[in-house]
Structure formats: C-alpha cells, structure tokens
Amino acid sequence: MYQQHLQQYFGFDSLRPGQAQVIDKVIAGESAAAIFPTGSGKSLCYQLPALSLPNLTLVISPLLALMKDQIAFLHSKGIDAATIDSTQSWEESQSVMQRIRQGQTKILMISVERLNNERFRQFISQVPISLLVVDEAHCISEWGHNFRPDYLKLPQYKQLLNIPQVLLLTATATPAVIADMGTKFALPEENIVVTGFYRPNLNLEVRPQPDKDRQQALLDTLNQSANSPTIIYVTLQQSAEQLAAWLTNQGYPALAYHAGMDNELRTRIQHDFMTGQQHCIVATIAFGMGIDKSDIRRVIHFDLPKSIENYSQEIGRAGRDGHASDCIFLAGKSGVTVLENFVYGDTPDLEAITAVLQQIQANSPQWEVILNKLSKESNIRMLPLKTLLVYLEIAGIIEPMYSYFADYRFKLLADENYITNQFQGERQAFVQNIFACSAKARTWHTVDFDALWHTCRAERKRVVAAIDYFSEKGWISLESKQMTDVFRVKQSHFDLQERASYIHALFTNKEQSEIERLGNMLQFFESQTCLSNRLAQYFADDKAPVQCGHCSVCQGQPATLPELPIPVEVSDNMLKAWCDPFIAANQVTPSTKAITRFLCGMAMPIHVQIKARQMSGFGQMEHIPFQSTHQRICKLYPSLMP
C-alpha cells in the first residue's frame, strides 16, 4: 500500500537506504529509531506511514521554524497536517483541534513544551493516536548534546496518552545516546536503524592557528573563493558582531547572525543568504536548524565548537547537493575555558536545590511560580532550573497544570463605547465590567481580575479570551507579562536533604559528562588517524573507509593545537581583594563554587541583583580553568560550603 502513496504523494519510485527498513517496522505496528545523516530523508519515515496508519501521528519537533517548513511541505503534497503553536489566534487553534477531533488531520506537529499545558493534554488524551514521532530525538538523552529537559518526560507521555508506538529520528547520536534512547522507549536493538554518517564530499581540515594570526588566516581563506556560500561559526554573540564588522572593513562583506538579534532582522539575513544575495554569515549556533541551502561550499569554525556533535551538525550543512565542500577549523584551544565555564555555570548549588524543594513543600497542594523570579531567588540559571523541575516531575513530586500571564494591560485604539456597543445583553454588561474594573494610568488600563470576580463572578479565562478578541479586532493594544506556571504538588512529605542530594548528584554527573565531551573533542581534532573515519566511528558508523583521502590527516597534516599561554600568577591577597566584596554583597554566604563562577565571569541570576559586574573581581579569572580557580578558593576560604 505505501508504495502507491510514495508515488502518489511524494513522486518517488523507490526509497533510500534505511528508509524502507524503518517504514516497514512502523507500518507493522512496531516502534523504531532512524539514525540517519542530515539530509537523508528521516522525515519521510513518518510522513509516509502516517497516510496508512488509522489514527493521528503526533510529531514532537524542537523548533517552530522547522514545524512551519514541514507543514508547508506536507500541504504542498496534499496531506492534511497542522500545528498548534503560540503564534496562532484562539480561533485558529480551535479550528485545528476541530479537524483533529473529526479525524481529518493526519499529522499534528507540536513543541514538547505544549504537553506541559493541562488543557492541551486533556484535549489530546481524547484523540486516538497511532504514532508518536520524536524529531531530534538525541535531545531526550542527558548524555547527548542539546539536551532538552522536557524531552525526558516523553516516555511518560507515551504511556499517559496510550500511544502504541514511537519513532525516534536524529542525525547525531553516539552509541551511548542510541542505547539511552532505546532503553527509555524499550526499543528492540534490531529496530534501531543506523545508515551511516560518512559524507564523501566533505573535506575536513584542521589548521592549527595561534590566536594572533586567526583573523588574517580567515580572510586569506575566504579570498581564495570570494563568492562561495560560507558559514563562519563563533561561540559568542559579541564575537559574531566584531568578526563580521572586521571582515567587511577588510573588503569581504559579511553579516552577523545570533539569537540576540531582532527576529525580523534575523529573518531578513537568513533570506538574503538562502537566495544568494549574501554569501557570508558569521554566526553562533543559533544559525543552522532549518537552514536547508544545498550549495553551502564552506563551513569554517573560527572558534572551538561546543562538542563533536555540534561540529558534525554544523559541517553537515555543507555540500548537501553532493558537490565537494570544505569544512575548515582554524584550530586553537583558546575557547575551551569559555566552553567549560558554560558547563560549570549550569550546575546548581546544593543549597539552591534545597531552597526550591522547601518552596514546593510550603505550597502544597498547588504551587504557582514565576520562573524568572524563582531563577533570581534561587540563583539557578533558567535551563538548569527547568531541568530541575523536570527531574521533580519524573520523581512524581510535581505535575504541570497550566500557565497564565499574571498581568494584562491594554491601551484603547477604538472608543470604549464603540467596543461596548458591538455586544448585546449579558455580553455587553460583561464588557462594561471589564472596562470598569481596569484602572487607567495615563494611557494604559490594567485588568483587575479579582475585582471582576467579586463584581460579576467573571472567570479569568473568559476575561482573557475577551481582551484577546478585542486585540485581534484592532480595538486595543494588549500587553501581557509575568508568565506564571501552576504545578500540582503530588508529594510534599519527602526527605528534603535526601532528595536535594540525589538531584544535585544528577547535575554533577551531567557536568562531568559535558567536561569529558570537551576533552573528546580536543582529542578528535588532534587525531593521528583519518578524521572522517573517527567522526563516523563516534556516531556508530563502522562502514566508513579507514582512510578517506580528503581530510587533513589523510593528506599528511595531522594537527597539534597551539597551547594556551601560561597565565600570570595571581597572589592570594589579590584573590581575597576580589572575592571579599562579592561575599559581603550576598545576603546568604555563597559557596566556593559561586565565588569561582563570579571570578570566571559567568552570568548568574544573583549577579544582576548585587551588581557583580561592577566589582573589580568579576571575570578576572575567566581565562583560567574553573577547577584550578575553585581549588584555590577552597583553600582560601576553608570554612565555606563547596
């Protein structure tokens, strides 16, 4: 049956290697995993079976732009697919849900965070689902790169929603990650299909470069082929801006691209690159997912990548048309300390974890929390804070119910009487009450939900729906802020210290894994054997040639990365002069790791409150390995918690 669909909907006569094997498993009602290289047709492994499966195919995708591209592609093939996302109006999402209830929509794509919404879970639990698809499935493993904490809950959701089978898709999974994915979803080993990672058209080159020579080496490389579509990867947003400006000043036009930019500007830069109006982008890792430009001829790493996985994903954007493309690393170790600091900054202190658990115990049976506020109070960065909450969900201590904006305010764009007169009877009275209970300060009205409840028993949900409607009609300009997450506390009588210590150990193990990942990456770049083969072996591909003939090692130029300069020795007295003001500024005595994070210049929530950046010690040790500095701080302040 699916051969007919393959031709009818997708215009293909045959499948690529691995695709048939995976599709056969899915059609037979079994769970499977497809570990295929970038651009090798992973998506078809769920798109084709979805046409034959009796019920909905639910796809978890990590990026809104990817979802929209996939939906547009499926619509172009005459396949009824949809998404429910934050950009939709209430009417749009209701229309999608109606089509799903009626069985018209075959494929629904959502972000994993959508499942945190209890109302959505309630809706989707009433819909029969044939298949759960997890795109970028390596995100489920704490031993993989780009770990996303909410992905950890997907095995539970599969059970909760009674989904009989799952399909995992990824291009970058090591043997350890593949095993972890398989264990979490109980996949038989024979249902995990690895087609190979080796790309014969990619020339891998590691060029050792001292820091002082890197910019000129980059410019010389670019000038060898001036109009070749090129992505240059850097670690920091500031580096992207500075390097793009320098290249442009040297006569080689380049544009920066990073997550700190305005969305409209990023979209325009991406469009110009995709259409060939701009040839060179200097980007952080924000530029990549969803970039399906087939003729990228060069990917240059100006800074150290975050991991072998990131490196492979980034070079995987080159040469998708099958033509020869160059992947060049202007190699040095100068960025390794910055990358290590990212890792150490994401491990919460034991006291911080304990404080969050105490708050949960104190707020049973329902915990309402503004995550930004909790991040500041606990001094835990946002990503590890979300990870912590997921650990607590998996342990059965809390359960997400719903989220809401605490504050709404609006500015009138149409006359108040005009808006009121659009309604009749009880509805008109309800609208009048909204305006009466929304105090005005100059031009902005703030909605008082408590007053509305006491005045006319108006439920918050109905009020929000009404002002959203006013906004859609162009009658008001609406602003909402203070996103509040509501959790049901399922357990409150747990051993506080035991639970905090257990969770802290999970974070510490993950930290050690990330540091080892950086060490593996440095070893890879200094490999004495074929880089293409080493890379393929790392991703469980044992079919790659032992010598590819098109990497710098095979061409007789194995690399030794330039060593870092020996840092200037800092005396204990100087260290104390830097640390003492920081310790004094904290209301609670900081741990030695918190002091080390300050000296290494890491961005922590507490630093904003105490104006740490303005202190003379901030970032003074950023070029020195975290562990070396931490050992010194432990000796300097032996009475403090580690």
ABEGO torsion letter per residue (X at the ends): XAAAAAAAAAGBABBBBGAAAAAAAAAAGBBBBBBBBBGAGAAAAAAAAAAABABBBBBBBABAAAAAAAAAAAAAAGBBBBBBBAABBAAAAAAAAAAAAAGABABBBBBAAAAABAAAAAAAAABBBABBBBBGAAAABAABBGBBAAAAAAAAAAAAAGBABBBBBBABBBAAAAAAAAAAAGBBAAABBBAEABBAABBBBBBBBBAAAAAAAAAAAAAABAABBBBBBBABAAAAAAAAAAAAAAGBBBBBBBAABBAAAAAAAAAAAAAGABABBBBBAABGBGBBBAABABBBBABBBABAAAAAAAAAABGAAGBBBBBBBBBBAAAAAAAAAAAAAABBBAAAAAAAAAAAAAAOABBBBBAAAAAAAAGBBAAAAAAAAAAAAAAGABBBABBBBABBBBBBABBAAAAAAABBEAAAAAAAAAAAABBBBEABBBBBAAAAAAAAGBBAAAAAAAAAAAAAAGABBBBBBGBBBBBBBABABBBAAAAAAAAAAAAAAAAAAAAAAAAAAAAAAABABBAAAAAAAAAGBAABBABAGABAAAAGBBBBBBBBBBBBBBBAAAAAAAAAAAAAABABBBBAAAAAAAAAGBBBAAAAAAGAAABAABGAAAABBAAAAAAAAAAABAABBX
